[in-house]
Amino acid sequence: MWWFQQGLSFLPVALVVWSAASFVFSYITAIVLRHVDPLVPYISDTGTIPPERCLFGIMLNVSTFLGIATMYVRYKQVSALSPEKPKILRLNKLGLMLGWMSCFGLCIIANFQKCILYYIHVLGACLTFGVGSIYMLVQTILSYLMQPEFHSKEIFWARLAVFLWSCSSILSMFVSSVVLYSGLYGQNLVQKLHWNSQERGYTPHIISTVSEWSLAFSFLSFFLTYIRDFQKISLRAMVSLQGQTLHESPGSFRAEEQALLIAGSI
């Protein structure tokens, strides 16, 4: 059995590989069609003009569902490992809620392009990266609380390092974006897809784009730390019939079942 076939480790692997592919494929398509500059464009700029916009949207929608599934499995794993620790259970529920909010933000990014509905796109980015960073913090705290009984110190330090990486990328992107869009370098820069190195504002633009790519890959790196954990878990569905046929209501089935139990006891 290959390592990615053990347990549910294929989930974080699929999430990371598919999400990275969505960035790379849309970037290559946009570069080939000369819709953006080759040197570090915004990720969102590579998904603004058709046909890469269609590719970017559908692939990120799939990433959304993979993220939801991965975060749910992580939630169930922590719940199973620490069923009698209220503090961990509360943090675990908070983490699931934050993670799913981050996934919803990714869905917004995929379907509301930057050059069409800018403010909704920014809202999606804030949910994805802002709330997503808090999700990473919660999972890092859980890793700390669960060591050394369930987690090794190496996993905790790895997640802490990736979390700090994402925070530094957010700070760098925020500061450079505020400087760039402050009005000092012109208006309507949001719609600008081609930049010249001699233009004013080129330096904060490059810092902002590099920070965005760094932030995206810090998120993917965080989910890579789930692979070893997911090798040791599997989920299965339990079927519970609420009726003997598909046209009966659940209430009538319970009444019949209770009648049979009474008759059997007599």
Secondary structure as UniProt FT lines:
FT   HELIX           3..5
FT   TURN            7..9
FT   HELIX           10..32
FT   TURN            33..34
FT   HELIX           44..47
FT   TURN            50..51
FT   HELIX           52..81
FT   TURN            83..84
FT   HELIX           86..111
FT   TURN            114..116
FT   HELIX           118..125
FT   HELIX           126..131
FT   HELIX           132..145
FT   TURN            146..150
FT   HELIX           153..180
FT   TURN            181..182
FT   TURN            184..185
FT   HELIX           189..191
FT   TURN            197..198
FT   TURN            200..201
FT   HELIX           202..224
FT   TURN            225..226
FT   HELIX           227..230
FT   TURN            231..232
FT   TURN            246..247
FT   HELIX           250..265
//
